[in-house]
Amino acid sequence: MNSMPKYVVSSTLESADWNNSTVINGDVAEEVAKLDGNILVAGSAQLVQTLMDHDLVDEYRLMIYPVLLGSGKRLFKDGVDTTALQIVETNQTGQVATVVLQRAA
C-alpha cells in the first residue's frame, strides 16, 4: 500500500506526509474525474456522496459489518435513486458481508 498512489481529499491539509500521497483540496469532482482507474474510498460517506452527485461512481463494493451501534451516516442520502443499482455479487467471510452494486445499464 505504501507504493500505491494515494489522494487525500481535505479542506485543511496542504501536503500529506505518507509516501505517494497527493492532497486534493480544490474542486473535488473535477480532480477525481481526471484520475485514471479504480478508486478506493475508505470511510467517507461525504466524499462518496460528492462523487455520486457528479455521476463519478460506476460500482460500489461495500463491506458490511452487522453491528448495531445506534444511528449512523447514510451512504445513500434521501433522493438518491437506488433502483438504478443492481446487485451483481455477494460474499460472506466470517461476520463480514461484501456486496457489489453496479449502475444498471
C-alpha positions in Angstrom: 0.0 0.0 0.0 2.9 2.4 0.7 3.9 2.3 -3.0 0.4 2.9 -4.4 -0.7 6.4 -5.3 -3.0 7.9 -2.7 -5.2 11.0 -2.9 -6.3 12.8 0.3 -9.4 15.0 0.0 -9.1 17.8 2.6 -10.1 21.4 3.0 -7.3 21.9 5.6 -4.2 19.9 4.6 -1.8 21.5 2.2 0.5 18.4 2.0 0.5 14.8 3.0 3.5 13.0 4.5 2.5 9.5 3.5 4.5 8.1 0.6 3.0 8.8 -2.9 0.2 11.0 -1.5 -1.4 13.9 -3.2 -3.8 16.3 -1.5 -7.0 17.3 -3.4 -8.4 20.5 -1.9 -10.0 22.3 -4.8 -12.9 21.1 -6.9 -13.0 17.5 -5.7 -15.3 16.2 -8.5 -13.1 17.9 -11.2 -9.9 16.5 -9.8 -11.3 13.0 -9.2 -12.7 12.9 -12.8 -9.1 13.4 -14.0 -7.8 10.2 -12.2 -7.5 7.0 -14.2 -8.6 3.6 -13.0 -10.3 2.3 -9.9 -10.6 4.4 -6.7 -11.0 3.1 -3.2 -12.7 5.4 -0.8 -12.2 4.4 2.8 -14.7 5.7 5.3 -16.0 8.9 3.8 -19.7 8.9 3.1 -19.5 12.7 2.3 -16.8 12.1 -0.4 -18.8 9.2 -1.9 -22.0 11.4 -2.0 -20.0 14.1 -3.8 -18.8 11.6 -6.4 -22.3 10.3 -6.8 -23.7 13.8 -7.3 -21.3 14.2 -10.2 -22.0 10.8 -11.7 -18.5 9.5 -11.0 -19.4 6.2 -9.4 -20.0 3.1 -11.6 -19.6 0.4 -9.0 -19.8 0.1 -5.2 -18.1 -2.6 -3.3 -19.5 -2.4 0.2 -18.2 -4.3 3.3 -21.0 -4.7 5.8 -20.2 -5.4 9.4 -23.6 -6.3 11.1 -23.0 -4.5 14.4 -25.6 -2.2 15.9 -24.1 0.9 17.4 -27.0 3.4 17.2 -27.6 5.8 14.4 -25.0 6.3 11.6 -24.4 8.3 8.5 -26.3 7.1 5.4 -24.3 6.2 2.3 -27.3 6.8 0.0 -28.9 10.0 1.1 -32.6 10.8 0.6 -33.4 11.4 -3.1 -30.8 9.1 -4.5 -32.3 6.7 -7.0 -31.0 3.3 -5.7 -33.3 1.5 -8.1 -30.7 2.4 -10.8 -28.3 0.0 -9.0 -28.3 -3.8 -9.3 -26.6 -6.3 -7.0 -24.0 -8.3 -9.1 -22.2 -10.2 -6.3 -22.4 -11.0 -2.6 -20.0 -12.9 -0.4 -19.6 -13.6 3.3 -16.3 -14.0 5.1 -16.8 -14.7 8.7 -19.0 -12.0 10.1 -18.4 -9.6 7.2 -20.7 -9.4 4.1 -19.4 -7.9 0.8 -21.9 -6.6 -1.7 -21.0 -5.3 -5.2 -23.5 -2.9 -6.8 -23.3 -1.6 -10.3 -25.3 1.0 -12.1 -28.0 -0.6 -14.2 -27.3 -0.5 -18.0 
